[in-house]
Amino acid sequence: MSDDAAKPLILWFRKDLRLDDNHALHAACRTGRPIIPLYIREPSSSGTGPLGGAQAWWLHHSLASLTASIEALGGTLNLVSGDALDVLGAVIKKTGADTVMWNRRYDPPGIAIDTRIKRELEQQGLDAQSFAGQLLHEPSRLKTGGGTPYRVYTPFWRALEGAGEPPHPVDAPRKVEFGPELAASETLTSWKLLPTKPDWAKDFDEVWTAGEEAARERLADFLDESLDGYKSDRDFPARQSTSMMSPYLALGVISPARIWEETRGLDVPADDLVHFRKELAWREFSYHLLFHFPKLPYANWNDRFDGFEWSNSETHFRAWTKGMTGYPIVDAGMRQLWKHGFMHNRVRMIVASFLIKDLMIDWRRGEAWFRDTLVDADPASNAASWQWVAGCGADAAPFFRIFNPVLQGEKFDRDGAYVREFVPELAALDTKYIHKPFAAPQSVLDKADIRLGETYPKPIVDHATARDRALKAYNAVKDAA
């Protein structure tokens, strides 16, 4: 065996916390060289770690699960804090490794860091190899007929669909040759990713179990029980009708190719299958946008909205974050978010519309709140979706599409089951008024032991008045363009 063949290589885990369908791992195993698994806790200023407190909780448990999986194969996941290039340099010097492998990331900070690291390593005569696998497509390659990035979802979906089925995922290796554990490896506990006082994540584990096995089990349950009927059922938040895969995708605990693979050959209605795959494609489209337009998380896609006059009432913003707006479907969503680090997708659109259009608060404040409180926080999907609701994004819903929170509640939570679960002070209210307690006769409120303004808030704005105000502000911007 040559000296080079005996040298270890570094396998750098990032947002790919899995052994299954891990192309960098697969390539590393094929070399036959000892592998040093490494996860670097980069500085928060790098923008490459968990996007907020809720995702830090998810990262802790996902890393713990990955650690157990690697230990079962006889290795150790080394945890080191610091600037990525500095950490890699120290590990290379300590171990004699001459190769670093990783799976690509597509957020602007991650791309910038990886580009710099690859250049620096290659200048030192070292080998830096990157692999695809976090997306179904490579954003740099999928272009319109004119050679430009896609700006509208439907043509993007057609192009993705027309490119043929994604490659089959690669299975997790059954045997891996590992290099030595690093003396500098830190403990996961020392990173203090979990909240303590107060433990605001105490109820997260009612819903979430981390790790690849849990992701595969949840996906299997969804495909068996909920994919048939998905197109019609997915908009109803009280039903167990969505896949709940987004947190696992956010940290790469499961790959989109694996999810796509598991949907092949299923005996379900074509419309249901296509609609589910389109949810994966929206994530792909969001990353396509972020890759080509890196200002997406903080700048209006349509700069016409740069002159929009936001209200930005702190009182209203706090009421929204606490789920105390007086509109039950909005409050239920915001309380679900705080309780479980997650919110049903239909309700995300409702609460976003309410913040932006009823309260006239800048979409960026809502995006930042979601980024901090969602376990599935995602730099691409979060930004693209908020801009879509605000009407300033790519392929956006028009600004004048303003959700009526009462009608949305009555349509998608007809019997009030979702509201009763997350707004328990309204649990005894007659279904006729569950989405508009402010319209209930006093006798109905008394029977349900509800005192508006005391046990449950009165509406912080009148929707009809707020709608008119929002449309006037929009028309002023439109006329000025």
Residue pairs with C-beta under 8 A, 6 or more apart in sequence:
4 98
5 32
5 33
6 33
6 34
7 33
7 96
7 97
7 98
7 99
8 33
8 34
8 35
8 36
8 95
8 96
8 97
8 179
8 180
9 28
9 31
9 33
9 34
9 35
9 36
9 97
9 98
9 99
9 100
9 101
10 35
10 36
10 38
10 88
10 91
10 92
10 95
10 97
10 99
10 100
10 101
11 24
11 25
11 28
11 35
11 36
11 37
11 38
11 101
11 102
12 24
12 38
12 39
12 40
12 84
12 88
12 100
12 101
12 102
13 37
13 38
13 39
13 66
13 77
13 102
14 39
14 40
14 48
14 102
14 103
14 105
14 110
14 252
15 105
15 134
15 250
15 251
15 252
16 22
16 24
16 103
16 133
16 134
16 252
16 255
17 62
17 63
17 65
17 66
17 251
17 252
17 253
18 66
18 172
18 212
18 252
18 253
18 254
18 255
19 25
19 66
19 69
19 70
19 73
19 172
19 173
19 212
20 169
20 170
20 171
20 172
20 212
20 216
20 254
20 255
20 258
21 133
21 169
21 170
21 171
21 172
21 254
21 255
21 257
21 258
22 103
22 133
22 170
22 172
22 255
23 103
23 131
23 132
23 133
23 170
24 101
24 102
24 103
24 129
24 130
24 131
24 133
25 35
25 173
25 176
26 170
26 173
27 101
27 129
27 131
28 35
28 101
29 35
29 173
29 176
29 177
31 99
32 177
33 99
33 177
34 177
34 178
34 179
34 180
35 75
35 176
35 177
35 178
35 179
36 78
36 91
36 95
36 97
36 178
36 179
36 180
36 182
37 70
37 75
37 76
37 77
37 78
37 178
38 77
38 78
38 80
38 87
38 88
38 91
38 182
39 63
39 66
39 77
39 78
39 79
39 80
40 80
40 81
40 82
40 84
40 87
40 88
41 49
41 79
41 80
41 81
41 82
41 186
41 191
42 48
42 49
42 82
42 83
42 84
42 113
43 82
43 83
46 83
46 84
46 109
46 113
47 107
47 108
47 109
47 110
47 379
48 84
48 105
48 107
48 109
48 110
48 113
49 56
49 59
50 56
50 58
50 59
50 193
50 377
51 371
51 372
51 374
51 377
51 378
51 379
51 382
52 371
52 372
52 373
52 374
52 377
53 195
53 200
53 201
53 372
53 373
54 201
54 204
54 341
54 372
54 373
54 374
54 375
54 377
55 250
55 251
55 374
55 375
55 376
55 377
56 193
56 194
57 193
57 194
57 195
57 201
57 204
57 341
57 375
58 208
58 210
58 247
58 250
58 251
58 341
58 375
59 193
59 251
60 188
60 191
60 193
60 194
61 208
61 210
61 211
62 210
62 211
62 251
62 253
63 77
63 79
63 188
64 188
64 210
65 210
65 211
65 212
65 213
65 214
65 253
66 77
66 211
66 212
67 76
67 77
67 188
68 211
69 211
69 212
70 76
70 77
70 176
70 178
71 77
73 173
73 175
73 176
73 178
74 176
74 178
75 176
75 178
76 178
76 181
76 185
78 91
78 181
78 182
78 184
78 185
79 185
79 186
79 187
79 188
79 191
80 87
80 91
80 182
80 184
80 185
80 186
81 87
81 186
81 191
84 113
84 117
85 113
85 116
85 117
85 120
88 100
88 117
88 121
90 184
91 97
91 182
91 184
92 98
92 100
92 126
94 182
94 183
94 184
95 179
95 180
95 182
97 179
98 125
98 126
98 127
99 126
99 127
99 128
99 129
100 117
100 121
100 126
100 127
100 128
100 129
101 128
101 129
101 130
101 131
102 114
102 129
102 130
102 131
103 130
103 131
103 132
103 133
103 134
103 252
104 114
104 130
104 131
104 132
104 133
104 134
105 111
105 114
105 134
106 134
106 135
106 139
106 287
106 290
106 291
106 380
107 290
107 379
107 380
108 290
108 294
111 291
114 130
117 128
118 128
118 130
121 127
121 128
122 128
132 138
133 255
133 257
134 252
134 255
134 256
135 256
135 283
135 284
135 287
136 160
136 166
136 256
136 257
136 260
136 280
136 281
136 284
137 160
137 163
137 284
137 288
139 149
139 287
139 288
139 291
139 292
140 291
142 150
142 156
142 159
142 160
142 163
142 288
143 149
143 150
144 150
144 155
144 159
149 288
149 289
149 291
149 292
149 293
150 156
150 159
150 285
150 288
151 289
151 394
151 395
152 394
152 395
153 281
153 282
153 285
153 394
153 395
154 395
156 281
156 284
156 285
156 288
157 278
157 281
157 285
160 281
160 284
161 281
165 260
165 264
166 256
166 257
166 260
166 261
167 257
168 257
168 261
169 255
169 257
169 258
169 261
172 212
194 201
195 201
200 338
201 341
203 339
203 340
204 340
204 341
204 375
206 340
207 244
207 340
207 341
207 342
208 247
208 340
208 341
208 342
208 375
209 218
210 253
211 253
212 253
212 254
214 248
215 245
215 248
215 253
215 254
216 254
216 258
218 243
218 244
218 245
218 248
219 243
219 245
219 254
219 259
219 262
220 262
222 242
222 243
222 244
222 245
223 262
223 263
223 266
225 240
226 233
226 240
226 241
226 242
226 243
227 263
227 266
227 268
227 272
227 273
227 276
228 268
228 269
228 272
229 241
229 272
230 241
230 242
230 272
230 275
230 276
231 269
231 271
231 272
231 275
233 239
233 241
234 241
234 242
234 275
234 345
234 346
235 346
235 412
236 346
236 412
236 413
237 332
237 333
237 344
237 346
237 347
237 412
237 413
237 418
238 413
238 415
238 417
238 418
238 421
242 344
242 345
243 259
243 276
243 279
244 342
245 254
245 259
246 283
246 376
246 378
246 381
247 253
247 341
247 342
247 375
247 376
248 254
249 256
249 259
249 283
249 376
249 378
250 375
250 376
250 377
250 378
256 280
256 283
256 284
259 280
260 277
260 280
263 273
263 276
263 277
266 273
282 381
282 384
283 378
283 380
283 381
285 384
286 378
286 380
286 381
286 383
286 384
286 385
287 380
289 296
289 301
289 380
289 384
289 394
290 296
290 297
290 379
290 380
290 383
290 384
293 301
293 394
296 380
296 383
296 384
296 387
296 393
297 367
297 379
297 382
297 383
298 364
298 383
300 306
300 387
300 392
301 387
301 392
301 393
301 394
301 396
302 391
302 392
302 393
302 396
304 392
304 477
304 478
304 481
305 390
305 391
305 392
305 477
307 477
307 480
308 392
308 473
308 474
308 477
309 360
309 473
309 476
310 360
310 361
310 362
311 359
311 360
311 361
312 360
312 361
312 362
312 365
313 359
313 360
313 361
315 460
316 359
316 361
316 460
316 461
317 355
317 359
317 361
317 365
319 325
319 457
319 460
320 330
320 334
320 351
320 354
320 355
320 359
320 361
321 334
321 369
322 334
322 338
323 330
323 331
323 332
323 333
323 334
323 335
323 338
323 422
323 423
324 331
324 457
324 460
325 331
325 334
325 354
325 457
325 459
325 460
326 437
326 438
326 456
326 457
326 458
326 459
326 460
327 354
327 405
327 406
327 409
327 435
327 459
327 463
328 409
328 416
328 419
328 423
328 426
328 434
328 435
328 436
328 437
329 347
329 350
329 405
329 406
329 408
329 409
329 412
329 413
329 418
329 419
329 435
330 350
330 351
330 354
330 405
331 419
331 422
331 423
332 347
332 413
332 418
332 419
332 421
332 422
332 423
333 343
333 344
333 347
333 348
333 350
333 351
333 422
334 343
334 351
335 422
335 423
336 342
336 343
336 344
336 347
336 422
337 343
337 370
337 373
337 374
338 373
339 422
341 373
341 374
341 375
342 374
342 375
342 376
343 351
343 374
344 418
346 408
346 412
347 418
348 370
348 385
349 389
349 403
350 403
350 405
350 408
350 409
351 366
352 363
352 366
352 385
352 386
352 389
352 390
353 389
353 401
353 402
353 403
354 403
354 405
355 361
355 363
355 365
355 366
356 362
356 363
356 366
356 389
356 390
356 470
357 399
357 402
357 403
357 466
357 467
357 470
358 402
358 405
358 461
358 463
358 466
358 467
358 470
359 460
359 461
359 466
360 466
360 469
360 470
360 473
363 386
363 387
363 389
363 390
363 392
364 386
366 386
367 382
367 383
367 386
370 377
370 382
370 386
371 377
371 379
371 382
374 382
384 393
384 394
386 393
387 393
387 394
387 396
388 394
388 395
388 396
388 397
389 396
389 397
390 396
390 399
391 397
391 398
391 399
391 400
391 401
391 474
392 399
399 470
399 474
400 471
400 474
402 467
402 470
402 471
404 463
404 467
405 435
405 463
406 435
406 436
406 463
409 416
409 419
409 434
409 435
410 435
413 419
413 434
413 435
414 431
415 431
415 434
416 426
416 429
416 431
416 434
416 435
419 426
419 434
419 435
420 426
420 427
420 434
423 456
425 450
425 455
425 456
426 434
426 437
426 448
426 450
426 456
428 447
428 448
428 449
428 450
429 437
429 440
429 444
429 445
429 448
429 450
430 440
430 444
430 447
430 448
432 440
433 439
433 440
433 444
437 445
437 450
437 452
437 456
438 452
438 458
438 459
440 450
445 451
445 452
449 455
450 456
452 458
